[in-house]
Amino acid sequence: MRTFLRLLPALCLVAPAALAQSNFKPGYILQPSGDTLRGEVDYRSEQRNRKLCRFRPASTTTVTEYQPEQLQGYGFSGGRNYQSRQLPGATAEKAFLQVLALGNASLYLTVQADDREAYYAGRQNTGPLQLLVQRDTTIMAYNQSVGRETKTMQRLYPFRSKLAALMSDCPKVQASIVNMELREQKLLQLFSDYNTCAGGSVQYSVPETRTKVGVSVLGGSYQSTLTQRYDETETELKAARSSIFGVGLVVQPGFFHHKLSAVVQALYVKQEYEKTYQGLVSGGLLGGQMAQRHTVVNITSIRLPLLVRYTFLQGGVRPYLQAGLVGTLQTQTDARVETEVPRFGTDTREIEMRTTGFGGLLGAGISIPTGNVGSLQLEARAEWFDGSSQATKILSGARGLGLLAGYTFGK
């Protein structure tokens, strides 16, 4: 694990260079006069998108930077749209908010500096906005099972009363608000129903999120260790650094949160362990004598990780964490212990190996989009497995550390 943590700074060194890169896409800006100017807009992280718009009329022209006070809004062709709106609060702060729904009641989204999402709602396109809040709090409540007050987690829904007041002229939607959770798809459906009820039409509603699938190719280096227990002697075996490569799928179902995705991979790796050491012989006529041992373990396997990935940011660079389960199919194995006792020769014993295994994986990485083709990944991952030999006390405690680069085709 310490080696794994030492690799993380290497990933962080890549981030500043990636952040400095531009990510221009076809889009537009909406000027204060109401005129639309089309060209290319720089798409970065959501935190940067809310504060700054970088626009150029064409790829060969100069980039102009706009703050929320200087535009009515901007957007990307076939993608996200942003409006400049004043945020509620004591300070008169403006921000570019992502438009989710427009109509008699409008809904907006932004990502704050701490990577938390914030939803805002208001009348039409110019009226004051209200922050929609849902939070968990701890209260003291009587617990009948123990006969006294205990700390209990309670969820509060202040946003429900705000939506009920905002949509008071449409009784049809009030029943939906009573038990509503602060979730994007639920909010979109509510605002669509209300705007149809109140105005007869919906000016705009963000398209429903569709399932996205990307195909990945990966390769890198892999280092692993095993714990061997033999004749009451325990020793650690360290494999030579080897190559690891394979393919995978990155799936983002439409019903997932946009920062979550499922990752399925198939990776080929060959591990070669070899160590010579001194150990005591137990049992038999030679019990208690020192002997020289030579252990050889060769494992060729297919790794099948099934992971959940959480991406912190969206834009020029996208750090992510992932965790999950790993199944192994050992396609070829060779394991033996050679014991050499002075004057008695050498005894070779084969170790019966498993054909399948099971473990866990934890990883961190950085994804860098490369236009509309796909994205480049660099990651470090650590793995732990239940055992490698049929007799689990002989070869156990398998641990692996990988550093991989990959490319995922697909938006």
C-alpha positions in Angstrom: 0.0 0.0 0.0 2.9 2.4 0.7 4.2 1.9 -2.8 0.7 2.5 -4.1 0.5 5.8 -2.2 3.9 6.8 -3.5 2.6 6.5 -7.1 -0.3 8.9 -6.5 2.0 12.1 -6.7 3.1 11.0 -10.1 -0.5 11.2 -11.3 -0.9 14.6 -9.7 2.1 15.9 -11.6 0.1 15.2 -14.8 -2.8 17.3 -13.7 -1.4 20.8 -14.0 -0.3 20.1 -17.6 -3.7 18.8 -18.5 -5.4 21.7 -16.8 -3.5 24.1 -19.0 -4.8 22.5 -22.1 -7.8 24.0 -23.9 -10.9 22.0 -24.8 -12.7 24.0 -27.4 -16.0 22.7 -28.8 -18.5 24.2 -31.3 -20.8 26.6 -29.4 -22.2 30.1 -29.0 -22.4 33.1 -26.7 -25.5 35.2 -26.0 -24.4 38.9 -25.9 -26.1 41.5 -23.6 -28.0 42.9 -26.6 -29.5 39.4 -27.2 -27.5 38.7 -30.3 -26.1 35.2 -30.7 -22.5 34.8 -31.8 -21.4 31.4 -32.9 -17.9 29.9 -32.8 -16.0 27.7 -30.3 -16.3 27.6 -26.5 -13.7 26.2 -24.1 -15.2 23.4 -22.0 -13.4 22.9 -18.7 -14.5 21.7 -15.3 -17.9 22.7 -14.0 -16.3 24.9 -11.4 -14.6 26.9 -14.1 -17.6 26.9 -16.4 -19.7 28.7 -13.8 -17.1 31.5 -13.5 -15.7 32.1 -17.0 -16.5 31.6 -20.6 -13.6 31.4 -23.1 -14.8 32.0 -26.7 -13.3 32.4 -30.1 -15.1 32.9 -33.4 -12.9 30.3 -35.2 -9.9 28.1 -34.4 -7.4 30.6 -35.8 -8.8 33.7 -34.0 -8.0 35.2 -30.6 -9.7 33.9 -27.5 -11.8 36.3 -25.5 -12.7 35.6 -21.9 -16.1 36.6 -20.5 -17.3 36.8 -16.9 -21.0 36.3 -16.0 -21.6 40.1 -15.8 -20.6 40.4 -19.5 -22.9 37.8 -21.1 -26.5 36.6 -20.9 -25.2 33.1 -21.4 -23.3 30.6 -23.6 -23.6 27.0 -24.7 -22.3 24.1 -26.7 -23.8 22.8 -29.9 -25.9 19.7 -29.1 -24.6 20.0 -25.5 -25.0 22.0 -22.3 -26.3 25.5 -22.1 -25.5 28.1 -19.4 -27.3 31.3 -18.3 -25.8 34.2 -16.3 -28.0 34.5 -13.2 -27.6 36.2 -9.9 -27.3 33.8 -7.0 -29.4 34.3 -3.8 -27.6 35.6 -0.8 -26.3 38.8 0.8 -23.7 39.3 -1.9 -24.7 40.2 -5.4 -22.8 37.3 -7.0 -23.5 36.2 -10.6 -22.6 32.9 -12.1 -23.1 30.9 -15.3 -25.6 28.2 -14.3 -26.3 25.1 -16.4 -29.9 25.2 -17.7 -31.9 22.1 -17.0 -35.4 23.5 -17.7 -36.9 26.8 -18.9 -40.5 27.8 -18.7 -42.9 29.5 -16.3 -40.6 27.9 -13.7 -36.9 27.3 -14.5 -34.4 24.9 -13.1 -30.6 25.3 -13.0 -27.6 23.4 -11.8 -24.0 24.3 -10.8 -21.1 22.5 -9.2 -19.6 24.4 -6.2 -15.9 24.7 -5.3 -16.1 21.6 -3.0 -17.5 19.5 -5.9 -21.0 19.5 -4.5 -24.0 20.1 -6.8 -26.4 22.9 -6.1 -29.9 23.3 -7.7 -31.6 26.6 -8.2 -35.2 27.3 -9.2 -37.1 30.5 -10.1 -39.8 32.1 -12.2 -39.1 32.6 -16.0 -35.6 33.6 -17.0 -34.9 36.8 -15.0 -36.6 36.6 -11.6 -34.9 35.8 -8.3 -33.6 32.3 -7.7 -34.0 30.0 -4.7 -31.5 27.4 -3.6 -33.1 24.0 -3.3 -31.7 22.3 -0.2 -32.0 18.8 1.2 -29.8 17.8 4.2 -29.3 15.2 6.8 -29.1 16.2 10.5 -28.8 14.5 13.9 -31.6 14.9 16.4 -32.3 13.4 19.8 -35.4 11.2 19.7 -37.0 8.7 22.0 -36.0 5.1 21.2 -38.7 2.7 22.3 -36.4 -0.3 22.1 -33.9 1.1 24.6 -36.4 3.2 26.6 -34.5 6.5 26.3 -33.5 9.3 23.9 -30.8 8.5 21.4 -29.1 10.2 18.5 -31.1 9.6 15.3 -30.3 10.7 11.7 -33.1 12.6 10.1 -33.4 14.0 6.6 -34.9 17.5 6.1 -36.5 18.7 2.9 -36.7 22.5 2.9 -36.8 22.5 -0.9 -40.3 20.9 -1.0 -42.0 24.0 0.5 -40.1 26.3 -1.9 -41.3 24.2 -4.9 -44.8 24.0 -3.5 -45.0 27.8 -3.3 -43.3 28.3 -6.7 -45.9 25.9 -8.4 -48.9 26.8 -6.3 -51.0 27.7 -9.4 -50.9 24.1 -10.6 -52.6 21.7 -8.1 -51.8 18.7 -10.3 -48.1 18.7 -9.3 -48.5 19.3 -5.6 -48.9 15.6 -4.8 -45.6 14.9 -6.5 -43.7 17.4 -4.3 -44.9 15.9 -1.0 -42.6 12.8 -1.1 -40.0 14.1 -3.5 -36.2 13.6 -3.2 -33.7 16.1 -4.6 -32.7 14.1 -7.6 -32.2 15.5 -11.1 -34.4 13.2 -13.1 -37.3 13.7 -10.6 -36.8 17.5 -10.7 -36.8 17.5 -14.6 -40.1 15.5 -14.6 -41.7 17.9 -12.1 -40.7 21.0 -14.0 -41.8 19.6 -17.3 -45.2 18.7 -15.8 -45.6 22.1 -14.2 -44.6 24.1 -17.2 -47.0 22.1 -19.4 -49.7 22.7 -16.8 -49.0 26.4 -16.2 -47.9 27.7 -19.7 -49.1 25.0 -22.1 -45.6 24.4 -23.4 -42.0 23.7 -22.3 -39.5 26.3 -23.5 -36.5 24.0 -22.9 -35.7 20.8 -21.0 -32.3 19.2 -21.0 -32.4 16.0 -23.0 -32.8 12.8 -21.1 -29.4 11.2 -20.3 -28.7 8.2 -22.4 -26.5 5.2 -21.7 -22.9 5.8 -22.9 -20.5 3.0 -23.6 -16.8 3.3 -24.2 -14.2 0.7 -25.3 -10.8 0.8 -23.7 -7.4 -0.6 -24.4 -4.9 -0.7 -21.5 -1.3 -1.6 -20.8 1.3 -1.1 -18.2 3.5 -2.7 -15.6 2.5 -5.0 -12.7 4.4 -5.9 -9.5 3.1 -8.6 -7.0 4.1 -10.4 -3.8 3.0 -13.7 -2.2 3.5 -15.1 1.3 4.8 -18.7 1.4 4.4 -20.9 4.5 6.4 -24.1 4.2 7.8 -26.4 7.0 6.9 -23.8 9.6 8.9 -21.2 7.7 7.3 -18.1 6.4 8.9 -16.0 3.6 7.8 -13.4 1.2 8.1 -14.0 -2.5 8.3 -11.0 -4.9 7.6 -11.4 -8.5 9.7 -9.8 -11.2 8.0 -6.7 -12.7 5.9 -7.8 -15.7 3.6 -6.4 -18.4 -0.1 -6.2 -18.0 -2.5 -5.4 -20.9 -6.1 -6.0 -22.0 -9.4 -4.4 -23.0 -12.4 -3.1 -21.2 -15.8 -1.4 -21.3 -16.7 1.9 -19.5 -20.5 2.0 -19.2 -22.5 5.0 -17.9 -26.2 4.0 -17.7 -28.7 6.8 -18.1 -30.0 6.3 -14.6 -26.6 6.6 -13.0 -25.3 9.8 -11.5 -23.3 11.6 -14.2 -20.1 11.2 -12.1 -20.5 7.4 -11.7 -19.7 4.7 -14.3 -19.3 0.9 -14.3 -16.0 -0.5 -15.6 -15.5 -4.1 -16.8 -12.1 -5.3 -18.0 -10.2 -8.4 -19.0 -6.4 -8.2 -18.4 -3.6 -10.6 -19.2 -0.6 -10.8 -16.7 2.2 -13.3 -16.2 3.9 -13.4 -12.7 7.2 -15.1 -12.1 8.4 -15.6 -8.5 11.8 -17.1 -7.6 13.6 -17.1 -4.3 16.4 -19.0 -2.6 16.6 -19.0 1.2 17.5 -21.0 4.3 14.9 -22.8 6.3 14.4 -25.6 8.9 13.2 -29.0 7.9 10.3 -30.2 10.1 9.3 -33.8 10.7 10.9 -37.1 9.7 14.6 -38.1 10.3 15.8 -34.7 9.0 13.6 -32.7 11.3 15.4 -29.6 12.8 18.1 -29.5 10.2 18.9 -26.3 8.2 18.3 -26.7 4.4 18.6 -24.5 1.4 15.3 -24.0 -0.4 14.6 -22.7 -3.8 11.0 -21.7 -4.6 9.7 -21.2 -8.1 6.1 -20.0 -8.8 4.9 -19.1 -12.3 1.3 -17.9 -12.8 -0.3 -16.8 -16.1 -3.8 -15.4 -15.5 -6.6 -13.4 -16.9 -7.9 -10.7 -14.5 -11.5 -9.7 -14.6 -12.1 -6.5 -12.7 -15.7 -5.3 -12.1 -15.4 -1.7 -10.8 -17.4 1.4 -10.0 -15.7 4.6 -11.0 -16.3 8.0 -9.4 -15.1 11.0 -11.5 -14.6 14.2 -9.4 -14.5 16.8 -12.2 -15.4 17.3 -15.8 -13.4 19.3 -18.2 -9.8 19.4 -19.3 -8.7 16.9 -16.6 -10.9 14.4 -14.7 -9.4 12.8 -11.6 -11.2 9.6 -10.6 -11.3 6.9 -7.9 -12.5 3.4 -8.6 -13.1 0.3 -6.5 -14.6 -3.2 -6.9 -14.0 -6.9 -7.2 -11.5 -8.9 -9.3 -11.9 -12.5 -10.5 -8.9 -14.4 -11.8 -8.6 -17.3 -14.2 -5.2 -18.9 -13.9 -4.6 -20.4 -17.3 -1.1 -21.7 -16.6 0.7 -22.5 -13.4 4.0 -24.0 -12.3 4.9 -24.0 -8.6 7.5 -26.1 -6.7 9.8 -26.0 -3.7 13.3 -27.6 -4.0 14.8 -28.5 -0.7 18.6 -29.3 -0.6 19.9 -30.9 2.6 23.7 -31.5 2.9 24.6 -35.2 2.3 20.9 -36.1 1.5 20.5 -34.5 -1.9 17.6 -32.4 -3.2 13.9 -33.1 -2.7 11.4 -31.4 -5.1 7.7 -31.0 -4.2 5.1 -29.6 -6.5 2.5 -27.1 -5.1 -1.0 -27.7 -6.3 -2.4 -24.3 -7.6 -5.9 -23.0 -7.9 -7.5 -22.4 -11.3 -9.6 -19.5 -10.1 -9.3 -16.7 -7.5 -11.1 -13.8 -6.0 -10.0 -10.4 -4.7 -10.6 -6.6 -4.3 -9.2 -3.6 -6.1 -8.7 0.1 -5.3 -7.4 2.6 -7.8 -6.9 6.3 -8.6 -6.3 7.9 -11.9 -6.7 10.8 -14.3 -8.7 10.9 -17.5 -7.9 13.5 -20.2 -10.4 14.0 -23.0 -9.0 14.2 -26.5 -11.8 15.9 -28.5 -14.7 13.9 -29.7 -12.7 10.6 -30.2 -12.2 9.5 -26.6 -10.0 10.1 -23.6 -6.6 9.1 -22.3 -6.2 7.5 -18.8 -3.3 7.1 -16.4 -3.9 5.2 -13.2 -2.4 3.4 -10.2 -4.2 0.4 -8.7 -3.7 -2.0 -5.8 -5.2 -5.5 -5.6 -5.6 -8.1 -2.8 -6.4 -11.8 -3.3 -7.6 -14.6 -1.1 -5.0 -17.2 -2.1 -3.1 -18.9 -4.9 -2.6 -22.5 -3.9 -5.1 -25.2 -3.1 -3.7 -25.5 0.4 -4.3 -21.9 1.3 -1.6 -21.9 4.0 1.2 -22.6 1.5 0.7 -19.6 -0.9 -1.5 -16.8 0.4 -1.6 -13.0 1.0 -1.3 -12.2 -2.7 -1.0 -8.5 -3.3 -0.4 -6.6 -6.6 0.3 -3.1 -7.7 -0.2 -1.8 -11.2 0.5 1.4 -13.1 -1.5 1.5 -16.3 -2.1 3.8 -19.3 -5.1 3.4 -21.4 -7.3 4.9 -24.1 -11.1 4.8 -24.1 -12.9 5.3 -27.4 -16.2 7.1 -27.1 -17.5 10.4 -25.7 
